[in-house]
Amino acid sequence: MKRILSLDFLLAITFFTITVYGNVKDGSTREKYKVIIVGAGISGIGAATRLLSNNVSDIAILEASNRLGGRVYTAPFGDFLIEYGAQWVHGQGGNPVYEIAEPYNFLYVQNGDKSTNFVKHSDSKINISVVSSWLFDEAYDIFSNVNDMMLCNCSMEHYFNNKFNELIKNKNVDEYTAQAVAEFAKKGERAEDAVNNLEEEGSWGTVQFFNPNGSLTVAWKTGYHAFINILMGKYEGKELPVKQKTKFNKVVQTINWTGDEVEITCEDGSHYFADHVIVTVSLGVLKFSAKTMFNPPLPDNKLTAIESLGFGLLNKMFIQFETRWWPLDFEYMINFLWTNEDKQRFKNESKYGGWTTEIPYFHFVENQPRILEGWLSGDTARLMETLPDDELTGAIIELLSWFVGNQYSISKPINVTRSAWSSNAFVRGSYSFRSLKSDYLGYSAANVLAEPLLFNQTNPVILFAGEASSDRSFGSVQGALETGWREATRILNF
Ligand SMILES: Cc1cc2nc3c(=O)[nH]c(=O)nc-3n(C[C@H](O)[C@H](O)[C@H](O)COP(=O)(O)OP(=O)(O)OC[C@H]3O[C@@H](n4cnc5c(N)ncnc54)[C@H](O)[C@@H]3O)c2cc1C
């Protein structure tokens, strides 16, 4: 009895230690590998699969969270699945994600036409027919005019305002409609590029992004997670041992690279050693910890690149209703148009502070007949992460009621969820963008961020991958994949 009691006591102490202090310190682990990959997002998985399929199997992946995928995060919600992170394959020809996945029959082209379903408040002065017939399409095209953007070499705000003023000059567009469309187009662009405001986004760097041919909204029938399985060879019957090579809940704290052997120390006290380390953590994590993570410190130009390249925030919210209340002929999205006056009135009346005026639109989610998905960028997206579910639900219903409450009977919301990429300590934002500052300094990804740290001027001991280190596909899954491949190949070629 006494023994049992003391065992119970020990178990209780252990449980208390784990729950109160997190991971128990693991000072005893000291393992050595040829290559260690930090991070099991698409970039880390891409690097691992390239190494494994080239017979380099002495590898480990240290992943801070408890799952594979990083910013590819498919989860069950409502009647099927949702994507908290990456949703579409952007482009077909020339996009390796599309080219690898296409034969497996998991992809389909989704209707991505934004120029439908503009809504305004019933008293608003906006002329919807002008918006739908031509104004929105032409305004939105301003963001596709690569040559003009490159020549401007200015902020995206400055670029858009100039072009938009040219567009409406001598046209029959009233000031309310013009202002509402300009605001909507900029809000949509802010969400897509995950920036807080277009003043911080550089037009020159932004157009370095390579848009592959074909549809920019190719979706996954069973979620983006299927791509991870494809990369690992799961459907080929010869799955590469990526999962087995991954050590989950390993938060890398320091990377010591004084010689040709690198020592990694994790938050739980465990130590790992390697000849080469591929760092794939997000630019958000690098911004937060690059100065303390590396010993000796990173070179000044790399620290400046980390500081000056942009890492923004896009969050999604999903609301499930008891029944689908919007009509079947609604296509794809509900786009909200505001005049300044409408917005002020809404804010004055709002029970929730009026932050929802920053939501550009709600999507319909395929295979999810009762769910709407809203997008939000920047500071408001950060605020949204902190709201309790009932407040989030109330604010969304308030917004929908303001716009379409008098046309449709909005059914009862039964569930809500949202992404929280900014408060995720292992991401700290959503994806990278080219800032005015990085444009000004001429710091693209490949010329500074992606440069490896060399021992004896030839041996790449610390290598940098991850979407932000891609010159032409930053902010995307294909960028993450290509950079993982790039750094694995660098090691294979050494
Ligand atoms: C809301 C949202 C929507 C998006 N939509 C699209 C889209 O439609 N199409 C598209 O192509 N792209 C989209 N993206 C971008 C795309 O998801 C990313 O570019 C890509 O997934 C990044 O992969 P990565 O491997 O570079 O980084 P990550 O996925 O961030 O992987 C890095 C890994 O490192 C781990 N890590 C971090 N710190 C540590 C540490 N200290 N120790 C150990 N491990 C650590 C993290 O947990 C993570 O798993 C979207 C992203 C977001 C957030």
PDBQT file of the ligand as one rigid body, heavy atoms in Angstrom, charges set to zero:
ROOT
HETATM    1  C1  LIG A 501      -4.007  31.745 -44.440  1.00  0.00    +0.000 C 
HETATM    2  C2  LIG A 501      -3.038  31.267 -45.492  1.00  0.00    +0.000 A 
HETATM    3  C3  LIG A 501      -3.496  31.038 -46.778  1.00  0.00    +0.000 A 
HETATM    4  C4  LIG A 501      -2.614  30.602 -47.765  1.00  0.00    +0.000 A 
HETATM    5  N1  LIG A 501      -3.097  30.304 -49.005  1.00  0.00    +0.000 NA
HETATM    6  C5  LIG A 501      -2.266  29.773 -49.925  1.00  0.00    +0.000 A 
HETATM    7  C6  LIG A 501      -2.783  29.278 -51.149  1.00  0.00    +0.000 A 
HETATM    8  O1  LIG A 501      -3.997  29.299 -51.397  1.00  0.00    +0.000 OA
HETATM    9  N2  LIG A 501      -1.905  28.768 -52.057  1.00  0.00    +0.000 N 
HETATM   10  C7  LIG A 501      -0.554  28.720 -51.812  1.00  0.00    +0.000 A 
HETATM   11  O2  LIG A 501       0.203  28.259 -52.687  1.00  0.00    +0.000 OA
HETATM   12  N3  LIG A 501      -0.047  29.147 -50.637  1.00  0.00    +0.000 NA
HETATM   13  C8  LIG A 501      -0.863  29.653 -49.684  1.00  0.00    +0.000 A 
HETATM   14  N4  LIG A 501      -0.380  30.034 -48.474  1.00  0.00    +0.000 N 
HETATM   15  C9  LIG A 501       1.084  30.046 -48.265  1.00  0.00    +0.000 C 
HETATM   16  C10 LIG A 501       1.637  28.642 -47.993  1.00  0.00    +0.000 C 
HETATM   17  O3  LIG A 501       0.830  27.990 -47.056  1.00  0.00    +0.000 OA
HETATM   18  C11 LIG A 501       3.058  28.775 -47.455  1.00  0.00    +0.000 C 
HETATM   19  O4  LIG A 501       3.834  29.568 -48.336  1.00  0.00    +0.000 OA
HETATM   20  C12 LIG A 501       3.771  27.433 -47.304  1.00  0.00    +0.000 C 
HETATM   21  O5  LIG A 501       2.934  26.441 -46.763  1.00  0.00    +0.000 OA
HETATM   22  C13 LIG A 501       4.991  27.657 -46.402  1.00  0.00    +0.000 C 
HETATM   23  O6  LIG A 501       5.688  26.439 -46.212  1.00  0.00    +0.000 OA
HETATM   24  P1  LIG A 501       7.109  26.461 -45.492  1.00  0.00    +0.000 P 
HETATM   25  O7  LIG A 501       7.577  25.069 -45.407  1.00  0.00    +0.000 OA
HETATM   26  O8  LIG A 501       7.988  27.474 -46.127  1.00  0.00    +0.000 OA
HETATM   27  O9  LIG A 501       6.829  27.044 -44.031  1.00  0.00    +0.000 OA
HETATM   28  P2  LIG A 501       5.919  26.447 -42.859  1.00  0.00    +0.000 P 
HETATM   29  O10 LIG A 501       4.744  25.771 -43.400  1.00  0.00    +0.000 OA
HETATM   30  O11 LIG A 501       5.707  27.585 -41.911  1.00  0.00    +0.000 OA
HETATM   31  O12 LIG A 501       6.860  25.348 -42.195  1.00  0.00    +0.000 OA
HETATM   32  C14 LIG A 501       7.832  25.670 -41.237  1.00  0.00    +0.000 C 
HETATM   33  C15 LIG A 501       7.746  24.666 -40.097  1.00  0.00    +0.000 C 
HETATM   34  O13 LIG A 501       8.729  25.034 -39.128  1.00  0.00    +0.000 OA
HETATM   35  C16 LIG A 501       8.218  24.761 -37.838  1.00  0.00    +0.000 C 
HETATM   36  N5  LIG A 501       8.964  25.582 -36.875  1.00  0.00    +0.000 N 
HETATM   37  C17 LIG A 501       8.885  26.912 -36.655  1.00  0.00    +0.000 A 
HETATM   38  N6  LIG A 501       9.744  27.281 -35.688  1.00  0.00    +0.000 NA
HETATM   39  C18 LIG A 501      10.410  26.159 -35.301  1.00  0.00    +0.000 A 
HETATM   40  C19 LIG A 501      11.422  25.894 -34.335  1.00  0.00    +0.000 A 
HETATM   41  N7  LIG A 501      11.937  26.865 -33.566  1.00  0.00    +0.000 N 
HETATM   42  N8  LIG A 501      11.857  24.619 -34.195  1.00  0.00    +0.000 NA
HETATM   43  C20 LIG A 501      11.348  23.615 -34.959  1.00  0.00    +0.000 A 
HETATM   44  N9  LIG A 501      10.391  23.811 -35.892  1.00  0.00    +0.000 NA
HETATM   45  C21 LIG A 501       9.924  25.071 -36.052  1.00  0.00    +0.000 A 
HETATM   46  C22 LIG A 501       6.756  25.146 -37.937  1.00  0.00    +0.000 C 
HETATM   47  O14 LIG A 501       5.974  24.533 -36.940  1.00  0.00    +0.000 OA
HETATM   48  C23 LIG A 501       6.398  24.686 -39.358  1.00  0.00    +0.000 C 
HETATM   49  O15 LIG A 501       5.844  23.394 -39.352  1.00  0.00    +0.000 OA
HETATM   50  C24 LIG A 501      -1.249  30.422 -47.447  1.00  0.00    +0.000 A 
HETATM   51  C25 LIG A 501      -0.791  30.617 -46.144  1.00  0.00    +0.000 A 
HETATM   52  C26 LIG A 501      -1.680  31.035 -45.171  1.00  0.00    +0.000 A 
HETATM   53  C27 LIG A 501      -1.187  31.213 -43.760  1.00  0.00    +0.000 C 
ENDROOT
TORSDOF 0
